[in-house]
Amino acid sequence: MRKTQHVDPHIVDSGIVRSLKRISFTDREYNESWFQKLLFDNPSLLPTIDIEPAFSPCYSVARELPTNAGSIDLLFVSPLGYLIIAETP
């Protein structure tokens, strides 16, 4: 029995099945700013509970936060006050 499976990913929403299409890394529609906005608007996409349960759920605080060492791409905070920093590609 094979341990790996190679299939195209699909989304099933309300009984409608859509196949996801691969995008190129050079596709200008999906750039770092787009990815930052996606994560900032949807922090639940970050697997914080799998990394450290105390970080979950996390709430968006800032994008491109300036610091003396350069900007922080994304800053989140947990209900316990833990700060979570995310660097996007």
C-alpha positions, 0 to 999 in steps of 0.5 A: 500500500502506498503511503503517499497520495497525489491528487489535485486538491478540491474545495467542497462547499454546499455540495459544489465541488471545485478543483483548485488550480496551481498558480505560478510563483511569478503570478503578480495577483498573488504577491506578498501583500495579498498573502499578508492581507489574507492572513491579517483578515483571517488569522485562523488560517495560521496553525497556532493551536498546533504550534502552541495552544497558548497562542490560539486563537490569535487576533490581528494587530498590525501589518508592516509594523515599523521597528528599529530593525525593520518592519514586522510583516504581521503582528498578532496577539493571543487572549493571554497576551502572547505576541505572535510575529509572522514573516511572509515570503 
